[in-house]
């Protein structure tokens, strides 16, 4: 996955590095590019049902729904996280997990 970034990225993974790694998933431009990448890649997948669309301004709940639909064995919903003894996902954590899911696809 490659985006036009205003921050330093690893040449292999395209993920932000250094100080930018902490702040980039909060940027609207990064989220918009990630959402576009998710939606574009889903449009080309015809062998499985279509995942919910996400956008840069998607709510935390919409992101969690996408994560739950994308990885049925994951622990993303509030009830699942609480049952595991973890805190609920923040919107920034949800964006980071979406980024990780895309790396694995």
C-alpha positions in Angstrom: 0.0 0.0 0.0 1.4 3.4 -0.8 0.1 6.8 0.0 1.3 10.3 -0.7 2.6 11.3 2.8 3.8 14.4 4.5 5.9 12.2 6.8 8.7 9.7 6.7 7.8 6.1 5.8 9.6 2.8 5.8 10.6 2.0 2.3 9.4 -1.6 2.5 6.2 -1.4 4.4 5.2 2.1 3.7 4.3 2.6 7.4 5.3 5.8 9.2 8.5 5.7 11.1 10.1 7.8 13.9 8.1 10.6 15.4 5.6 10.5 12.6 4.6 6.9 13.6 3.0 8.2 16.7 1.0 11.0 15.0 0.2 9.9 11.5 -2.9 7.7 12.1 -4.6 10.7 13.7 -4.2 12.8 10.5 -7.2 13.2 8.3 -5.1 12.7 5.1 -3.8 9.4 6.3 -7.2 8.2 7.3 -8.7 9.3 4.0 -5.9 7.5 2.1 -6.3 4.3 4.2 -10.1 4.3 3.8 -9.8 4.8 0.1 -7.3 1.9 0.0 -9.7 -0.3 1.9 -12.6 0.6 -0.2 -10.6 0.1 -3.5 -9.3 -3.2 -2.5 -12.7 -4.5 -1.4 -14.1 -3.5 -4.8 -11.8 -5.9 -6.5 -12.6 -8.8 -4.3 -15.4 -10.8 -5.8 -15.1 -14.1 -4.0 -16.3 -12.9 -0.6 -19.1 -10.7 0.5 -18.4 -7.0 0.4 -17.2 -5.4 3.7 -18.7 -2.2 5.0 -17.2 1.0 3.5 -15.1 3.2 5.7 -14.1 6.8 5.3 -11.8 9.3 6.9 -14.7 10.5 9.0 -16.0 7.1 9.9 -17.1 6.6 13.5 -15.5 4.3 16.0 -18.4 2.0 15.7 -18.2 1.8 11.9 -14.5 1.0 12.1 -15.1 -1.7 14.7 -17.8 -3.2 12.5 -15.3 -3.3 9.6 -12.7 -5.0 11.8 -15.3 -7.5 13.1 -16.4 -8.4 9.5 -12.9 -8.5 8.2 -11.5 -10.8 11.0 -14.2 -12.9 12.6 -11.6 -14.5 15.0 -10.5 -11.1 16.2 -11.5 -9.3 19.4 -12.8 -5.9 18.5 -16.3 -5.3 19.8 -16.6 -3.6 23.2 -18.2 -6.7 24.7 -15.4 -9.0 23.4 -12.7 -6.7 24.6 -14.2 -6.4 28.1 -14.7 -10.2 28.3 -11.0 -10.6 27.6 -10.1 -8.1 30.3 -8.9 -5.4 27.9 -10.1 -1.8 27.5 -12.4 -1.0 24.6 -10.8 0.1 21.3 -10.2 3.8 20.7 -10.8 5.2 17.3 -7.0 5.6 16.8 -6.4 2.0 17.8 -9.1 0.9 15.4 -7.4 2.8 12.5 -4.1 1.2 13.5 -5.7 -2.3 13.4 -7.2 -1.6 10.0 -3.7 -0.7 8.8 -2.4 -4.0 10.2 -5.2 -6.0 8.6 -4.4 -4.5 5.2 -0.7 -5.4 5.6 -1.7 -9.0 6.0 -4.0 -9.1 2.9 
